[in-house]
Amino acid sequence: MKITQIATGAIFLLLLVAGYLMLDSANDKKFAIMQDKLNKLTELAEKKPAPTPAPAPDVVEVPPAPTDVVAPPTPKATKTTPGETPAPTETPGSEISLPDPSADLKLAPGERALLTDAAQKINDELRPKNYNPLQIKIKSLPSIAKIKSFNADYSFVELDAGKNKNLEAGMAFAIRRDAMIVGKVKIGDTDTIEEGSSIADVDPKSVPIGVVLQPGDEIIQLD
C-alpha cells in the first residue's frame, strides 16, 4: 500500500516537472519571436531616410522710399473779419466758386436773385467755348441796345435805347444771343422812338424755329 502511494506521488511530481519544463520552453519561444520582431523594427528605423528640410523662402528686397518727394504747397490763409464774406476762390480749369447768396440772411430776396444771376454770368464767361470765325465776329461786335420785352402776338420788341443812341426809323439790326444771331429787327416809325426806348418790328422769318426772343437779347449792327 505504501509503495503504491509513493509511486503515485512520484508520477505526479514528474508530471509537474514536465509541465513546468514545457511551459518554460514555450515562454522561451515567445521571447525569441518578440526579440526577432524588435530587431527587425530597429533595422527599419535605422534604414528610414531623414526628413528633408523645407527650402527657405526667397527674400524680396523692397526698394527704399524716394527722398525727393515734394509736398504740395499749403494754401495761404486769408484773414477775415467777423461778418465779412470770404473772397471767391478759383481753381484752374474749374468754374469760379462764389459765396452762396442764401447764406447771408441780410440779403433781400431780390438781392439774392441778382447775386445768383451775376454768378451764373461769370461762370458762363469763364467756361471755355470753341467759336468759329463768324461767331467770334458776332461776339466781338458792340451792343447797341437790349430787348426789354417781346410781344409775340404782334411780333415787335421794346428796346432800352432810342434817341440817346441815335436810333432812327427804318434802321435794321440783328439780334444776338451769346455768339448766335437769333433774329432781325427794324426800327419802327419816328413816333415810336423816345429818348431812352424805342419799338422795333421783328422779322418772323429770321427767328429760328423753337427760339423765343427774351429780355436781355442784344441788338447789334451786322453787315
Secondary structure, 3 states (H helix, E strand, C coil): CHHHHHHHHHHHHHHHHHHHHHHHHHHHHHHHHHHHHHHHHHHHHHHCCCCCCCCCCCCCCCCCCCCCCCCCCCCCCCCCCCCCCCCCECCCCCCCECCCHHHCCCCCHHHHHHHHHHHHHHHHHHCCCCCCHHHHHHHHCCCCEEEEEEECCCCEEEECCCHHHCCCCCCEEEEEECCEEEEEEEECCHHHECCCCEEEEECHHHCCCCCCCCCCCEEECCC
